């Protein structure tokens, strides 16, 4: 597959995952517990939104994979290519697991609120999240490794791109967008934007790579 087409598929993956991120949390941002995303909006969320958010993740991960594996062709040395490939293989698995974990937690919270268990809904959802929060830490560490390695490859000029392209890394884009998020007023848009930050950052990164390709000799 041509790299440009693969990157376009990556953008579709961003739309799938990002769309799901917005669907599963967009709404009233008021909350009473210790977890900011267990909101009044989530408590009233329609189940079909969570179902659709999970369903979109399946084509989304395939589209992400197409792009992430395709860009290994930009790496100059075969040994570096293989390392990136393996890190990406291990790192792409937790995307689905984390998505499912958050959606199941949100569903439990919403279902209990809508079926007469409002008084214990927040305690149950926070207990579920708290008990398995270690999964989030390990999963995110696995997910980020390929991007750290990609930064290293670009910064040490081991890809076809100029060294300074390392600073267009998705993690740096994420940091910039996270700062932008802090400037936004509290609103359904802000919480949706926050939940979709990684997908939004990936979209900017894929576009940056497309633009960078145009300057390659």
C-alpha positions as CSV (number, residue, x, y, z in Angstrom):
1,X,0.0,0.0,0.0
2,X,1.2,3.5,-0.8
3,X,2.2,5.5,2.2
4,X,0.0,8.4,1.3
5,X,-3.0,6.1,1.1
6,X,-2.1,4.5,4.4
7,X,-1.8,7.9,6.1
8,X,-5.3,8.7,4.7
9,X,-6.6,5.5,6.3
10,X,-4.9,6.7,9.5
11,X,-7.0,9.9,9.3
12,X,-10.1,7.7,9.0
13,X,-8.9,5.9,12.1
14,X,-8.7,9.2,13.9
15,X,-12.2,10.0,12.9
16,X,-13.4,6.6,14.2
17,X,-11.6,6.7,17.5
18,X,-12.0,10.4,18.0
19,X,-15.7,10.2,17.1
20,X,-16.2,7.5,19.6
21,X,-14.3,9.6,22.2
22,X,-16.7,12.4,21.7
23,X,-19.8,10.2,21.6
24,X,-19.0,8.5,24.9
25,X,-18.7,11.7,27.0
26,X,-20.1,14.8,25.3
27,X,-22.7,16.4,27.6
28,X,-23.3,18.1,30.9
29,X,-19.8,18.4,32.6
30,X,-21.1,18.7,36.2
31,X,-19.9,15.9,38.4
32,X,-20.1,14.9,42.1
33,X,-17.3,12.3,42.7
34,X,-13.6,12.2,42.3
35,X,-13.4,11.2,38.6
36,X,-14.1,14.3,36.4
37,X,-15.4,12.2,33.5
38,X,-18.2,10.5,35.5
39,X,-20.5,13.5,34.8
40,X,-24.1,14.3,34.8
41,X,-24.0,14.1,31.0
42,X,-22.7,10.5,31.1
43,X,-25.3,9.6,33.8
44,X,-28.0,10.4,31.2
45,X,-26.2,9.1,28.1
46,X,-28.2,6.9,25.7
47,X,-26.7,3.4,25.5
48,X,-26.6,3.5,21.7
49,X,-23.9,6.2,21.9
50,X,-21.6,3.9,23.9
51,X,-22.4,1.0,21.5
52,X,-21.5,3.1,18.5
53,X,-18.3,4.4,20.2
54,X,-17.1,0.8,20.8
55,X,-18.2,-0.3,17.3
56,X,-16.2,2.5,15.7
57,X,-13.0,1.3,17.4
58,X,-12.9,-1.9,15.3
59,X,-12.4,-0.2,11.9
60,X,-10.5,2.5,13.7
61,X,-7.7,0.2,14.9
62,X,-7.4,-1.3,11.5
63,X,-7.0,2.1,9.9
64,X,-4.5,3.2,12.6
65,X,-2.5,0.0,12.0
66,X,-2.4,0.6,8.3
67,X,-0.8,4.1,8.8
68,X,1.5,3.2,11.7
69,X,3.0,0.2,10.0
70,X,3.3,2.0,6.7
71,X,5.5,4.8,8.0
72,X,8.2,2.3,9.0
73,X,9.2,2.7,5.3
74,X,10.5,6.1,6.2
75,X,13.1,4.5,8.5
76,X,16.5,4.2,6.9
77,X,18.1,1.1,8.6
78,X,16.5,-2.3,8.6
79,X,17.3,-3.0,12.2
80,X,15.6,0.2,13.3
81,X,12.7,-0.6,11.1
82,X,12.2,-4.0,12.8
83,X,12.4,-2.4,16.3
84,X,9.8,0.2,15.4
85,X,7.6,-2.6,13.9
86,X,7.7,-4.7,17.0
87,X,7.1,-1.8,19.3
88,X,4.1,-0.8,17.2
89,X,2.8,-4.3,17.2
90,X,2.9,-4.4,21.0
91,X,1.7,-0.8,21.4
92,X,-1.4,-1.0,19.2
93,X,-3.0,-3.8,21.3
94,X,-3.9,-1.6,24.4
95,X,-5.8,0.9,22.3
96,X,-8.8,-1.4,22.1
97,X,-8.5,-2.6,25.6
98,X,-8.4,0.9,27.1
99,X,-11.3,2.0,24.9
100,X,-13.4,-1.0,26.1
101,X,-12.4,-0.4,29.7
102,X,-13.6,3.2,29.7
103,X,-16.8,2.4,27.8
104,X,-17.7,-0.4,30.2
105,X,-17.1,1.9,33.2
106,X,-19.2,4.6,31.6
107,X,-21.9,2.1,30.8
108,X,-22.1,0.8,34.4
109,X,-22.3,4.4,35.7
110,X,-25.0,5.3,33.2
111,X,-27.1,2.2,33.6
112,X,-27.1,2.4,37.4
113,X,-28.2,6.1,37.2
114,X,-31.0,5.3,34.8
115,X,-32.3,2.2,36.6
116,X,-32.8,3.3,40.2
117,X,-29.3,2.9,41.6
118,X,-28.3,6.6,41.6
119,X,-27.1,6.6,45.2
120,X,-24.4,3.9,44.6
121,X,-23.7,4.6,40.9
122,X,-20.7,6.9,41.5
123,X,-19.3,4.6,44.2
124,X,-19.5,1.5,42.0
125,X,-18.0,3.2,38.9
126,X,-15.2,4.8,40.9
127,X,-14.5,1.5,42.6
128,X,-14.3,-0.3,39.2
129,X,-12.0,2.4,37.8
130,X,-9.8,2.6,40.9
131,X,-9.3,-1.2,41.1
132,X,-8.2,-1.5,37.5
133,X,-6.4,1.8,37.2
134,X,-3.1,-0.1,36.9
135,X,-4.3,-1.3,33.5
136,X,-4.5,2.2,32.3
137,X,-0.9,3.0,33.4
138,X,0.6,-0.2,31.8
139,X,-1.5,0.2,28.6
140,X,-0.5,3.8,28.1
141,X,3.2,3.0,28.6
142,X,2.9,0.3,25.9
143,X,1.1,2.7,23.6
144,X,3.6,5.5,23.9
145,X,6.8,3.5,23.4
146,X,6.6,3.5,19.6
147,X,6.2,7.3,19.5
148,X,9.2,7.8,21.8
149,X,11.2,5.6,19.6
150,X,10.0,7.4,16.5
151,X,11.2,10.7,18.1
152,X,14.6,9.1,18.7
153,X,14.8,7.9,15.1
154,X,13.9,11.3,13.7
155,X,16.1,13.3,16.1
156,X,19.1,11.1,15.3
157,X,18.4,11.5,11.6
158,X,17.6,7.8,11.1
159,X,14.6,8.5,9.0
160,X,14.2,10.1,5.6
161,X,13.0,13.3,7.2
162,X,15.1,16.3,8.5
163,X,16.2,16.1,12.1
164,X,13.9,18.9,13.2
165,X,10.8,16.9,12.1
166,X,11.3,15.1,15.4
167,X,9.5,18.0,17.0
168,X,6.3,17.3,15.0
169,X,6.1,14.0,17.0
170,X,2.5,13.1,18.1
171,X,3.4,13.4,21.8
172,X,4.6,17.0,21.3
173,X,1.5,17.8,19.4
174,X,-0.5,16.2,22.2
175,X,1.3,18.5,24.8
176,X,0.5,21.6,22.7
177,X,-3.2,20.6,22.3
178,X,-3.4,19.7,26.0
179,X,-2.2,23.3,26.8
180,X,-4.9,24.6,24.4
181,X,-7.5,22.6,26.3
182,X,-6.6,24.3,29.5
183,X,-7.6,27.6,27.9
184,X,-11.0,26.5,27.0
185,X,-14.0,27.2,29.2
186,X,-15.8,24.4,31.0
187,X,-18.3,23.0,28.5
188,X,-19.4,19.8,26.7
189,X,-17.0,20.8,23.8
190,X,-14.1,21.0,26.2
191,X,-14.7,17.6,27.7
192,X,-15.2,16.0,24.3
193,X,-12.1,17.7,23.0
194,X,-10.2,16.5,26.1
195,X,-11.4,12.9,25.7
196,X,-10.4,12.9,22.0
197,X,-7.0,14.5,22.5
198,X,-5.0,11.5,21.3
199,X,-7.0,11.0,18.2
200,X,-6.9,14.7,17.4
201,X,-3.2,14.8,17.9
202,X,-2.8,11.7,15.7
203,X,-4.7,13.4,13.0
204,X,-2.5,16.5,13.1
205,X,0.6,14.2,13.0
206,X,-0.6,12.2,10.0
207,X,-1.3,15.4,8.1
208,X,2.2,16.7,9.1
209,X,3.8,13.5,7.7
210,X,1.8,14.0,4.5
211,X,3.1,17.5,4.2
212,X,6.6,16.4,5.0
213,X,6.5,13.8,2.2
214,X,6.1,16.6,-0.3
215,X,9.5,18.0,0.5
216,X,11.4,14.7,0.2
217,X,13.8,14.5,-2.8
